[in-house]
């Protein structure tokens, strides 16, 4: 959209400036992806540390409506004092965040170092083209990035690393467990019920209609017929309660959605369990089953419960032998999930026959 067209759109009442001075353009509110059979079987899952960083910057800037993450916000804000994060923060101010800042992950479980290497290698023409799409008045760091992409990308990567060390490093193992658990959960739903079941609870604005994915979002609209690109689904901690989608851009389309179980991420302490079930299984094993409403590792269970990792591991072995949990290796850890038999035990009420 040219500057003249944009001004005309604003005069017609379809756009306005937000509190950052950024222009918000409101277009048709629905996007769709039409799938071929090849695309349907080419859906893949991955998560992205860099996408998490970008989403977390938004949470820190405006925590209203992000109540689940307030414990994290309160802990990390003092750690960020005095850091020069402007090269990162200035790119995350508006509705459009440059695509080069959140490249699609190349592997299912990328690490930050790999993604920062990809960021530094962004072609300079791509950097400038994405910056030109931003509707915010350019900040000094953004202008410097456009004038000198090589130096600006180095400064941006350094700011991301500083942010990561202060705000993410202490929490990343539990975040990674949650994200890996969501990928496991989604893969099982896809295997059990196909695309209908996969998309049924992905996000309220996303639905599957038989041959296409429909995404209903204010301000976003595009229709695209895939030609073998497939779809990349990215679970996220900090995108909650919203979602990101990149559907119209060239390359593989992506949908970034809230990971299942994010509401429990910052919780500590034991989850109440049925006294009757605890009497049969023992309190530690009953508590472990109650926590496994989403896949978790031994380390994460030990963090949430008042038991050492070795003790949790012993109880999991007994539950596994009894057919109440199953372990799945994902990436560098084993995630445990309840079996249908365990779900039935937890759902039962005293006096059920």
C-alpha positions as CSV (number, residue, x, y, z in Angstrom):
1,X,0.0,0.0,0.0
2,X,1.5,3.4,-1.0
3,X,1.6,6.3,1.4
4,X,-1.1,8.0,-0.7
5,X,-3.4,4.9,-0.5
6,X,-2.7,4.6,3.2
7,X,-3.7,8.2,3.8
8,X,-6.9,7.7,1.8
9,X,-7.7,4.6,3.8
10,X,-7.3,6.6,7.0
11,X,-9.6,9.4,5.8
12,X,-12.2,6.8,5.0
13,X,-12.1,5.7,8.6
14,X,-10.5,2.3,8.1
15,X,-7.4,3.2,10.0
16,X,-6.1,5.1,13.0
17,X,-2.9,5.7,14.9
18,X,-2.4,3.8,18.1
19,X,-0.5,5.1,21.2
20,X,2.8,4.4,19.6
21,X,1.9,6.6,16.6
22,X,1.5,3.4,14.4
23,X,-1.2,3.3,11.8
24,X,-3.7,0.5,12.2
25,X,-5.3,-0.6,9.0
26,X,-8.5,-2.7,9.2
27,X,-9.1,-5.1,6.3
28,X,-11.3,-8.1,5.7
29,X,-11.4,-10.1,8.8
30,X,-10.8,-13.7,7.5
31,X,-8.0,-15.7,6.1
32,X,-8.1,-19.1,4.5
33,X,-5.7,-21.8,3.4
34,X,-6.9,-24.4,0.9
35,X,-5.1,-27.7,1.2
36,X,-4.2,-30.3,-1.3
37,X,-3.8,-33.9,-0.1
38,X,0.0,-33.4,-0.1
39,X,-0.3,-30.3,2.0
40,X,-2.6,-32.1,4.5
41,X,0.1,-34.7,5.1
42,X,2.9,-32.1,5.2
43,X,1.7,-30.3,8.3
44,X,4.6,-30.1,10.7
45,X,5.2,-28.9,14.3
46,X,8.0,-26.9,15.7
47,X,8.6,-24.2,18.4
48,X,10.8,-21.2,18.3
49,X,12.8,-19.5,21.1
50,X,13.1,-16.4,19.0
51,X,9.3,-16.2,18.5
52,X,8.9,-16.6,22.3
53,X,11.3,-13.7,22.9
54,X,9.3,-11.4,20.6
55,X,6.0,-12.4,22.1
56,X,7.4,-11.9,25.6
57,X,8.5,-8.4,24.8
58,X,4.8,-7.7,24.0
59,X,3.7,-9.1,27.3
60,X,6.2,-6.9,29.2
61,X,5.1,-3.8,27.3
62,X,1.4,-4.4,27.9
63,X,0.6,-7.0,30.6
64,X,-3.0,-6.1,30.7
65,X,-5.0,-9.1,29.7
66,X,-2.0,-11.4,30.2
67,X,-2.7,-12.3,33.8
68,X,-1.3,-15.8,33.6
69,X,2.1,-14.3,33.0
70,X,2.1,-11.8,35.8
71,X,4.3,-13.9,38.1
72,X,7.0,-14.0,35.4
73,X,6.6,-10.3,34.6
74,X,7.1,-9.3,38.3
75,X,10.2,-11.5,38.5
76,X,12.0,-10.4,35.3
77,X,11.3,-6.7,35.2
78,X,14.0,-5.9,37.8
79,X,16.5,-8.0,35.9
80,X,16.0,-6.0,32.7
81,X,16.8,-2.7,34.3
82,X,19.8,-1.0,32.7
83,X,20.0,-3.3,29.7
84,X,20.1,-1.8,26.2
85,X,17.2,-3.6,24.6
86,X,16.1,-0.8,22.2
87,X,17.2,-2.6,19.1
88,X,14.7,-5.4,20.0
89,X,11.9,-3.4,21.6
90,X,11.7,-0.8,18.8
91,X,10.9,-3.5,16.3
92,X,8.0,-4.9,18.5
93,X,6.0,-1.7,18.9
94,X,3.3,-2.0,16.2
95,X,0.9,-4.5,14.8
96,X,3.3,-5.5,12.2
97,X,6.5,-7.1,13.4
98,X,9.1,-7.5,10.7
99,X,9.1,-11.0,9.3
100,X,12.8,-11.4,9.4
101,X,12.7,-11.1,13.3
102,X,10.6,-14.3,13.5
103,X,11.8,-16.7,10.8
104,X,10.1,-20.1,10.6
105,X,12.1,-22.6,12.6
106,X,14.2,-24.8,10.4
107,X,14.1,-27.8,12.8
108,X,11.4,-29.1,15.2
109,X,13.4,-28.1,18.3
110,X,15.7,-25.2,17.4
111,X,17.9,-23.5,20.0
112,X,18.4,-19.8,20.3
113,X,22.0,-19.9,18.9
114,X,20.7,-21.4,15.6
115,X,17.9,-18.9,15.3
116,X,20.3,-16.0,16.0
117,X,22.6,-17.2,13.3
118,X,19.6,-17.3,10.9
119,X,18.7,-13.7,12.0
120,X,22.3,-12.4,11.4
121,X,22.3,-14.0,7.9
122,X,19.1,-12.3,6.8
123,X,19.7,-10.7,3.3
124,X,19.9,-6.9,3.6
125,X,17.3,-6.4,0.9
126,X,14.8,-8.5,3.0
127,X,15.6,-6.4,6.2
128,X,15.0,-3.1,4.3
129,X,11.8,-4.4,2.7
130,X,10.3,-5.6,6.0
131,X,11.3,-2.3,7.7
132,X,9.5,-0.4,5.0
133,X,6.3,-2.3,5.8
134,X,6.3,-1.1,9.4
135,X,3.6,1.6,10.0
136,X,5.2,3.1,13.1
137,X,7.4,6.2,12.9
138,X,10.9,4.8,12.7
139,X,12.9,4.8,15.9
140,X,16.6,5.7,15.9
141,X,17.6,2.0,16.2
142,X,15.3,1.0,13.3
143,X,16.7,3.8,11.1
144,X,20.2,2.6,11.9
145,X,19.3,-1.0,11.1
146,X,18.0,0.1,7.7
147,X,21.1,2.2,6.9
148,X,23.5,-0.5,8.1
149,X,21.8,-3.9,8.1
150,X,25.0,-5.8,8.9
151,X,25.8,-3.8,12.0
152,X,22.2,-3.5,13.0
153,X,21.6,-7.2,12.8
154,X,24.6,-7.8,15.1
155,X,23.2,-5.2,17.6
156,X,19.7,-6.8,17.4
157,X,21.1,-10.3,18.0
158,X,23.1,-9.0,21.0
159,X,19.9,-7.4,22.4
160,X,18.0,-10.7,22.0
161,X,20.8,-12.6,23.7
162,X,20.8,-10.1,26.7
163,X,17.0,-10.4,27.0
164,X,17.2,-14.2,26.9
165,X,19.9,-14.4,29.6
166,X,18.0,-12.1,31.9
167,X,14.4,-13.1,31.3
168,X,14.4,-16.6,29.7
169,X,17.3,-18.7,30.7
170,X,16.1,-19.5,34.3
171,X,12.7,-20.6,32.9
172,X,13.4,-22.1,29.6
173,X,13.6,-25.8,30.7
174,X,10.0,-25.7,32.0
175,X,8.9,-23.7,28.9
176,X,10.5,-26.2,26.6
177,X,8.8,-29.1,28.4
178,X,5.4,-27.4,28.0
179,X,6.1,-26.8,24.3
180,X,7.3,-30.3,23.7
181,X,4.3,-31.6,25.6
182,X,1.9,-29.6,23.3
183,X,3.6,-31.0,20.2
184,X,3.1,-34.5,21.6
185,X,-0.5,-33.8,22.4
186,X,-1.2,-32.4,18.9
187,X,0.5,-35.2,17.1
188,X,-1.6,-37.7,19.1
189,X,-4.8,-35.9,18.2
190,X,-3.8,-35.8,14.5
191,X,-3.1,-39.5,14.5
192,X,-6.4,-40.3,16.3
193,X,-8.8,-38.1,14.5
194,X,-7.2,-36.4,11.6
195,X,-7.3,-32.7,10.8
196,X,-10.8,-32.2,12.3
197,X,-9.5,-33.2,15.7
198,X,-6.2,-31.4,15.3
199,X,-7.8,-28.0,14.7
200,X,-10.8,-28.5,17.0
201,X,-9.2,-26.9,20.1
202,X,-6.2,-25.2,18.5
203,X,-7.6,-21.7,19.0
204,X,-11.1,-20.2,19.0
205,X,-10.4,-18.2,15.8
206,X,-9.0,-21.2,13.9
207,X,-11.2,-23.9,12.3
208,X,-11.0,-26.7,9.8
209,X,-13.8,-26.8,7.2
210,X,-13.0,-30.0,5.2
211,X,-10.4,-28.7,2.8
212,X,-9.2,-25.5,4.2
213,X,-8.1,-23.8,7.4
214,X,-10.1,-20.6,8.3
215,X,-8.6,-18.0,10.5
216,X,-11.0,-15.2,11.7
217,X,-9.0,-12.2,12.9
218,X,-9.7,-8.5,12.8
219,X,-7.4,-6.7,10.5
220,X,-6.1,-9.8,8.7
221,X,-7.5,-11.3,5.5
222,X,-6.0,-13.4,2.8
223,X,-7.0,-16.4,0.6
224,X,-4.3,-18.8,-0.4
225,X,-4.3,-22.1,-2.2
226,X,-1.3,-24.2,-1.1
227,X,0.9,-25.9,-3.7
228,X,2.9,-28.2,-1.6
229,X,4.2,-25.8,1.0
230,X,2.3,-27.5,3.9
231,X,1.5,-25.7,7.2
232,X,3.8,-25.1,10.1
233,X,2.1,-25.1,13.6
234,X,4.1,-23.4,16.3
235,X,3.0,-23.7,20.0
236,X,3.9,-20.7,22.1
237,X,3.9,-19.7,25.8
238,X,3.7,-16.0,25.5
239,X,1.3,-15.6,22.6
240,X,-1.6,-16.5,24.9
241,X,-4.4,-15.5,24.8
242,X,-4.0,-14.5,21.1
243,X,-2.3,-16.1,18.2
244,X,-0.1,-15.1,15.3
245,X,-0.5,-16.2,11.7
246,X,1.6,-15.7,8.6
247,X,-0.5,-17.0,5.8
248,X,-0.2,-14.6,2.8
249,X,3.6,-14.2,2.8
250,X,5.6,-16.3,0.4
251,X,7.0,-19.5,1.7
252,X,5.6,-21.9,4.2
253,X,2.5,-20.5,6.1
254,X,2.6,-20.6,9.9
255,X,0.1,-20.4,12.7
256,X,1.5,-19.7,16.2
257,X,-1.0,-20.6,18.9
258,X,-1.1,-20.9,22.8
259,X,0.4,-24.1,24.1
260,X,-1.9,-26.3,26.0
261,X,-1.3,-26.1,29.8
262,X,0.1,-22.6,29.8
263,X,-2.1,-21.7,32.7
264,X,-0.1,-24.0,34.9
265,X,3.3,-22.9,33.8
266,X,4.1,-20.5,36.7
267,X,2.2,-22.6,39.4
268,X,4.1,-24.2,42.3
269,X,3.0,-26.5,45.0
270,X,1.0,-29.7,45.0
271,X,-2.3,-30.1,43.2
272,X,-5.1,-31.4,45.4
273,X,-6.1,-35.0,44.7
274,X,-8.9,-37.3,45.7
275,X,-8.4,-38.6,49.2
276,X,-9.8,-42.0,48.1
277,X,-7.4,-42.3,45.2
278,X,-4.5,-41.2,47.4
279,X,-5.5,-44.0,49.9
280,X,-5.2,-46.6,47.1
281,X,-2.2,-45.3,45.2
282,X,-0.4,-43.3,47.8
283,X,-0.4,-39.5,47.9
284,X,2.7,-39.0,45.8
285,X,1.4,-41.1,42.9
286,X,-2.1,-39.5,43.1
287,X,-0.5,-36.1,43.0
288,X,1.6,-37.0,40.0
289,X,-1.4,-38.3,38.1
290,X,-3.3,-35.1,38.9
291,X,-0.5,-33.0,37.5
292,X,-0.3,-34.9,34.3
293,X,-3.3,-33.2,32.7
294,X,-0.7,-32.2,30.1
295,X,2.6,-34.0,29.3
296,X,5.4,-33.2,31.7
297,X,8.9,-34.4,32.4
298,X,10.3,-35.7,35.6
299,X,12.1,-32.4,36.2
300,X,9.0,-30.4,35.8
301,X,6.9,-32.7,38.0
302,X,9.6,-32.4,40.7
303,X,9.5,-28.6,40.4
304,X,5.7,-28.6,41.0
305,X,5.6,-31.2,43.7
306,X,7.3,-31.5,47.1
307,X,9.4,-34.5,46.0
308,X,13.0,-34.9,44.7
309,X,13.4,-35.9,41.0
310,X,14.7,-39.3,42.0
311,X,11.6,-39.9,44.1
312,X,9.3,-38.7,41.2
313,X,11.2,-41.0,38.8
314,X,10.5,-44.0,41.1
315,X,6.8,-43.2,41.4
316,X,6.5,-42.8,37.6
317,X,8.1,-46.2,37.1
318,X,5.4,-47.8,39.3
319,X,2.6,-45.9,37.6
320,X,4.0,-46.9,34.2
321,X,4.2,-50.6,35.3
322,X,0.5,-50.3,36.4
323,X,-0.5,-49.0,33.0
324,X,-1.4,-45.5,34.3
325,X,1.2,-43.4,32.5
326,X,3.2,-43.7,29.3
327,X,6.5,-42.0,28.6
328,X,7.4,-40.4,25.2
329,X,10.8,-39.2,24.3
330,X,10.7,-35.8,22.6
331,X,13.9,-34.0,22.0
332,X,16.1,-34.2,25.0
333,X,13.6,-35.3,27.5
334,X,10.9,-37.9,28.2
335,X,7.4,-36.6,28.7
336,X,4.8,-38.6,30.7
337,X,1.1,-38.6,29.9
338,X,-1.8,-40.3,31.6
339,X,-3.4,-43.3,30.0
340,X,-7.2,-43.6,29.5
341,X,-7.3,-45.9,32.6
342,X,-5.7,-43.1,34.7
343,X,-8.2,-40.6,33.3
344,X,-11.0,-42.9,34.3
345,X,-9.7,-43.2,37.8
346,X,-9.4,-39.4,38.2
347,X,-12.9,-38.8,36.8
348,X,-14.5,-41.3,39.1
349,X,-16.3,-40.1,42.2
350,X,-16.6,-41.9,45.6
351,X,-19.6,-44.2,45.4
352,X,-19.4,-44.7,41.6
353,X,-20.2,-48.3,40.6
